[in-house]
Each structure stands twice: as structure tokens, then as C-alpha cells.
Amino acid sequence: MSESVAGPPAAPDLVVLATKPYVAETPLARQTEALTPNARFFIRNHFEIPALDTTTWKLDIGGAVKRARALTLGDVRALPSRTFGATVECAGNGRSFLPPPTEGNPFGYGAVSAATWTGASLRDVLGPEPFTSATREVLFVGADRGFEKNVGAEISFERSLPVEIALHPDTLLVYEMNGEPLPVEHGAPLRLLVPGWYGVASVKWLTEIRALEQPFGGYFQKQRYVIPNEGAEPTPLGERGVRALMIEPGEGAAVPIGAVEVRGLAWSGNQPVERVELSVDGGQTWRSVDLESGSSRYSWQRWHATWTASRPGTHTLKVRATDVKGRTQPDAARWNLLGYANNGVQSVTVEVRPR
């Protein structure tokens, strides 16, 4: 049912960081639309893209469930559909700005994109009270697999969710992206979407859902995509942190003295951003900027401001966000070996020139 293919279609609008497996980020300066076009949506794969035949593909549901079964894509499409906007962010987004250097793909700020997603709520797919009383987690298995040197064996990409997250009505099995059939590089024929969580949770090329009676201990759950805790087990990544990014002006830009338009994006995890602040003096003082609403609680929000640049020279601009739960970006994120969850405040250096 599955075999490896070389990679996704050519993506001239992306910055390719690796080809085996395929990894590419969206240039920050190209994030100009309210939603990211499919061809410009960042790509993060862990193994080669699997080739799946949608006419024979099935989704196996088993483990500690009250009724094991296999579903076709038609079965999933026959259920009530839901559509909403959601930002997807790789946990390694901004990794290259986390000193000292860390392991992993050297993402700038382009491992994040937003789209509208259409699919069936996983809760509707599973039906009422689907699990036995012994169920502790729900495992999601992708068709992508390969040899992992740190394991010394061939493994599939697998991640688990707490039962309450799996059964949240906004956890979707997605078959359309931005009103089009889900592209193969983004998980066709069916992928999981866990809105508000780092992208690693949204398993692509989904082939199996398994209810577990014990916590899952797989490689991508316990050794990768975790935040270390001194003297305790590492914490698997879940809800993403609050963040604001500046799109314009870009790093190193030259701007004329006078009115300078500043704009960007802001998002959080399972709740909207409440406030975005801009500093034009390297973080000494801050002021709130104009913040637009997002298309949903999970989608990014656009912000903008006008800065009156009154003197020539080099200036450091900073931007930070606070969400409705009161979470504010840290000046610098906590360092970790794999460079995950870096939502530290962004700094942009610009040169103001006399007219």
C-alpha cells in the first residue's frame, strides 16, 4: 500500500533546507496573505513521502476500543464536515536564533503557515464513548517510515494524544486544505490536525488510530519533540507558545527617515492574542500596535503600526505578544539541545537613512 517517492512537487516559493527527507520553510517576507497558499506552506517531513493509493487506502481503528474497524476515505467524507482556519508551526521554528547552536534543521522564522482546513471531527469518526475504561492515550500512526539511526531500526512516524485532546471537537481528520484536496506533501489522503499544538502532533498520511492502555513510549514521543526537565522525565511538546513576528521591515532593511510602516503576524496556542507591542529602541520602551482578529481562535492575527523614524542610524526593533490567558513572550526562550519552542522576542535591525 505504501512505497517511498523522491519528494514533493517543485516548490519554488519555499526555502529548501533538506531533500531527504524533504524540509522547506516559507520566506517570512512572503507571508503577505491572510492565509498561506498551499504551494507556499512550509514542509517538514521526517521520512520520505509515502505513495498511497486512495482507492485502497484504509484507516484502521483498534486497540482499547469498544469496536475495532477500518474506514475508507469515503466513510470519513460522509461524516459532517468542519472547516476553520488554523496556524501550524513546527516546534523548531526559530531554532537558528536560539544561542548557542542546537541540533536540527536550521529554521529561521519560516516553519509556520496558516490555512483553512476541512475534515471530520475525530470525535465524530470514533463515535460516542469509543474507548474502554482502560484507555489512557490515543496513538496516531503515519504511513511514512524509515531507518532512524538513534533507534537503530526502521520505524514509523507516530505520536500520541491524551484522550481529552483526541476527543476535542476541533481535533480533525483533514482531507482538504484551503478549499482544495489535501496535497500529498501535506499528508494526503488524510492527516490529523490538532489545532493550537505544535505541528508534530498533526500526524500526516494517517493509517492507524490505536487506543492505548499505557502511555506511549515511541521515539518521537519520548526522545524527540520533548522539553527536558532536570531530574525528571522530559515533557512531550503540546500546546505552542505565544509569538509575534515582524514581516516588514525585514532584517537589515534600509528605510527613509520619517513614517515607516511596520507589520507582522501574531499567534498563540488554543486562544487568540490579546495585545502586540512594538519597541523601536531595543526593548527600552514598548507601545501597543493595531491588532486584527484572526479567522478563528487557532489562526494567526495580523498587526501593523507606523513608526516615525526621527533620526538616521541603526535601530533595533522588537515585537512581543500577549494572549488572552496573559501569557507574554519571554525576552529569550529557555535553551534546549534540540532547539524546540523558541518563542523568544524577535529583534530586527534596520538602517534609517536621511531623505
C-alpha positions in Angstrom: 0.0 0.0 0.0 2.9 2.3 0.6 6.2 3.0 -1.1 8.7 5.8 -0.9 8.8 8.5 -3.5 11.6 11.1 -4.1 9.8 14.2 -2.8 7.0 16.6 -3.2 6.4 18.7 -6.4 8.8 21.5 -7.0 8.3 24.3 -4.6 10.0 27.5 -6.0 8.3 29.7 -3.3 10.0 27.8 -0.4 13.5 27.8 1.0 14.6 24.2 0.9 16.7 23.1 3.9 16.9 19.4 3.1 15.7 16.9 0.4 15.9 13.5 2.1 13.7 13.9 3.9 12.2 17.0 2.4 12.2 20.1 4.6 11.4 23.6 3.4 10.3 26.9 5.1 8.3 29.8 3.9 10.2 33.1 3.4 8.9 35.4 6.1 8.7 38.3 3.6 6.2 36.2 1.5 3.7 35.8 4.3 1.6 38.6 2.9 -1.8 36.9 2.6 -4.3 36.2 5.4 -3.7 32.5 4.7 -0.7 30.8 3.2 -1.2 29.4 -0.3 -0.7 25.6 -0.5 2.4 26.0 -2.7 4.0 28.3 -0.1 3.1 26.3 3.0 6.2 25.1 4.8 7.0 21.4 4.7 8.5 19.3 7.5 9.0 15.6 6.8 10.8 13.0 8.9 11.0 10.3 6.3 10.4 10.0 2.5 6.9 10.9 1.4 4.8 7.7 1.1 2.8 6.9 -2.1 -0.7 6.0 -1.1 -3.5 4.8 -3.4 -6.7 6.5 -2.2 -8.8 3.7 -3.8 -7.3 1.1 -1.5 -6.3 3.2 1.5 -8.0 2.5 4.8 -7.8 3.9 8.3 -7.5 1.1 10.9 -9.1 1.9 14.3 -8.1 -0.6 17.1 -6.5 -1.1 20.4 -8.6 -0.5 23.6 -11.7 0.5 21.6 -15.2 -0.9 22.0 -15.4 -1.6 18.3 -12.4 -2.1 16.0 -12.9 -1.3 12.3 -11.4 0.1 9.2 -12.7 3.2 7.4 -12.3 4.3 3.8 -11.8 7.9 2.7 -15.4 7.9 1.6 -16.5 6.8 5.1 -14.7 9.8 6.6 -16.0 12.2 3.9 -19.6 11.0 4.6 -19.5 12.4 8.1 -20.4 16.0 8.9 -17.5 18.3 7.8 -16.0 21.2 9.7 -13.9 24.0 8.2 -11.8 26.6 10.1 -8.5 28.4 9.9 -5.6 27.2 11.9 -1.9 28.1 12.1 0.6 25.2 12.0 4.0 25.8 13.5 6.9 23.4 13.6 8.4 23.1 17.1 11.8 24.0 15.5 10.6 27.3 14.2 13.2 30.0 15.1 15.7 27.4 16.1 18.6 29.2 14.4 18.1 32.2 16.6 18.5 30.2 19.9 22.1 30.6 21.0 24.2 28.6 21.3 23.6 26.5 18.2 21.4 23.4 18.6 20.8 20.2 16.7 18.1 20.0 14.0 17.1 21.8 10.8 18.3 25.4 10.9 14.9 27.0 10.6 14.7 30.8 10.5 11.1 32.1 11.2 9.6 30.3 8.2 8.5 27.0 9.7 5.0 28.3 10.3 2.0 28.8 7.9 -1.8 29.2 8.2 -4.6 27.6 6.1 -8.2 26.7 6.3 -8.7 23.0 7.0 -11.7 20.8 6.2 -12.4 17.4 7.6 -14.4 15.4 10.1 -14.1 15.8 13.8 -12.2 12.8 15.2 -14.9 12.6 17.9 -17.5 12.0 15.1 -15.3 9.5 13.4 -14.8 7.5 16.6 -18.4 7.7 17.7 -19.9 8.1 21.2 -17.9 6.6 24.1 -15.4 4.8 21.7 -12.8 3.7 24.2 -12.8 1.2 27.0 -12.3 2.4 30.6 -8.7 1.3 30.5 -7.7 3.8 27.7 -5.0 6.3 28.7 -3.8 7.7 25.4 -4.6 7.6 21.7 -1.9 6.8 19.2 -1.7 8.1 15.6 0.4 6.2 13.1 1.5 7.7 9.8 2.4 5.7 6.6 5.8 7.5 6.5 8.6 5.3 7.9 12.3 4.8 7.6 15.5 3.9 9.3 16.2 6.0 12.4 19.9 5.9 13.4 19.2 6.9 17.0 16.9 3.8 17.3 18.9 1.5 15.1 15.8 0.3 13.3 13.1 1.2 10.8 10.2 3.0 12.5 7.0 4.8 11.5 6.2 8.3 12.5 3.9 8.0 15.5 2.6 10.4 18.2 0.0 10.0 20.9 -2.5 12.4 22.4 -4.3 12.5 25.8 -7.9 11.2 25.4 -9.4 14.6 26.1 -7.4 16.2 23.3 -8.2 13.4 20.9 -11.9 13.8 21.6 -12.0 17.6 21.5 -14.4 18.6 18.7 -11.8 20.7 17.0 -9.4 17.8 16.5 -9.9 16.9 12.9 -9.1 14.3 10.3 -8.4 16.6 7.4 -8.9 15.9 3.6 -9.0 19.5 2.3 -6.6 22.4 2.6 -7.5 25.9 1.6 -10.6 24.6 -0.3 -8.5 22.1 -2.4 -7.8 18.4 -2.0 -5.1 17.9 0.6 -1.7 17.9 -1.2 0.4 14.8 -1.0 3.3 16.7 0.7 0.8 17.8 3.4 -0.5 14.3 4.3 -3.0 13.2 1.6 -5.2 11.3 1.6 -5.9 12.0 5.3 -4.0 13.8 8.1 -4.6 14.7 11.7 -4.9 18.3 12.7 -4.5 19.2 16.4 -5.1 23.0 16.3 -3.2 25.1 18.8 -0.5 22.4 19.2 3.0 22.3 17.6 2.8 20.7 14.2 4.4 17.4 15.3 1.1 16.4 16.8 -0.7 16.6 13.5 0.4 13.3 12.0 0.3 13.2 8.2 -0.5 10.2 5.9 -2.6 8.7 8.7 -3.2 5.0 8.5 -4.0 3.9 12.1 -5.6 5.1 15.3 -4.9 2.9 18.3 -6.3 3.3 21.8 -3.6 2.6 24.4 -3.9 1.4 28.0 -0.3 2.6 28.8 1.5 5.9 27.9 3.2 5.7 24.5 7.0 5.5 24.7 7.9 5.8 21.0 10.9 7.7 19.7 9.1 10.8 18.6 7.2 10.9 21.9 9.9 10.4 24.4 13.3 11.2 22.8 12.4 13.8 20.2 9.9 16.7 20.4 10.3 16.9 24.2 11.4 19.6 26.6 13.9 18.3 29.2 13.2 18.6 32.9 16.1 18.4 35.3 15.8 15.4 37.5 12.5 14.3 35.8 11.1 12.8 32.6 11.1 15.1 29.6 7.8 16.7 28.7 6.4 15.9 25.2 5.6 19.1 23.3 2.0 20.1 23.3 0.3 23.5 23.0 2.5 26.0 21.3 3.7 29.2 22.8 2.6 32.8 22.2 4.6 34.6 19.5 4.7 37.7 17.3 6.9 38.2 14.2 7.7 41.2 12.2 7.5 40.9 8.4 8.2 44.4 7.4 10.7 45.9 7.6 12.9 42.9 7.3 16.3 42.3 8.9 18.9 44.7 7.5 16.4 46.9 5.6 17.2 50.5 4.8 14.3 52.8 5.4 14.0 56.6 4.9 13.7 59.0 7.8 10.0 59.7 8.6 7.0 57.5 8.7 7.9 53.7 8.4 5.1 51.1 8.1 5.7 48.1 10.4 3.6 45.0 10.1 3.6 41.3 11.1 1.8 38.3 12.5 1.0 37.1 15.9 -0.5 33.8 17.2 -0.7 31.6 20.3 -1.9 28.1 21.1 -5.5 27.5 21.9 -6.5 31.1 22.3 -6.2 34.4 20.5 -3.6 37.1 21.0 -4.9 40.0 23.1 -2.0 42.5 22.6 1.0 43.1 20.5 3.7 45.6 21.5 6.4 47.2 19.5 9.7 48.6 20.7 11.9 50.9 18.4 14.7 51.4 20.9 15.9 47.9 21.5 13.4 47.0 24.2 13.7 50.0 26.5 10.2 51.2 25.8 7.1 49.5 24.3 3.8 50.6 22.8 0.7 48.7 21.7 0.0 48.3 18.0 -3.1 47.8 15.9 -4.1 44.1 16.1 -6.6 42.4 13.7 -8.8 39.5 14.6 -7.9 36.1 13.2 -10.2 33.8 11.2 -10.5 31.5 14.2 -9.1 31.1 17.7 -6.3 29.0 16.2 -5.3 31.2 13.4 -2.7 33.9 13.3 -3.6 37.6 13.6 -2.1 40.4 11.5 -0.8 43.6 13.2 0.5 46.9 12.0 1.9 50.2 13.2 3.5 53.4 11.9 6.9 54.2 13.3 8.2 57.8 13.0 11.9 57.4 12.5 13.2 60.7 13.6 17.0 60.2 13.4 19.3 58.5 10.9 21.4 55.5 12.0 21.0 51.9 13.1 17.8 51.0 15.1 16.8 47.7 16.7 13.1 47.0 16.5 11.5 44.3 18.8 7.9 42.9 18.9 6.2 40.8 21.5 2.7 39.3 22.0 0.4 38.6 25.0 -2.5 36.2 24.6 -5.9 36.3 26.3 -4.6 33.9 29.1 -2.0 36.6 30.0 1.0 34.6 28.6 3.6 37.0 27.2 6.6 36.1 25.1 9.9 35.8 27.0 12.8 38.0 26.0 14.7 34.8 25.4 13.4 31.3 25.4 14.8 28.5 27.5 17.7 26.8 25.7 17.4 23.1 24.9 19.6 20.8 22.9 17.1 20.3 20.1 16.1 23.9 19.8 12.4 23.5 20.4 9.7 26.0 21.2 11.9 29.1 20.7 9.3 31.9 21.1 11.8 34.5 22.4 11.2 38.1 21.3 12.3 38.8 17.8 14.8 41.6 17.1 15.1 43.3 13.7 17.9 45.7 12.9 17.2 48.5 10.3 19.2 51.4 9.0 17.4 54.7 8.8 18.8 57.0 6.1 18.3 60.7 5.5 16.0 61.5 2.6 
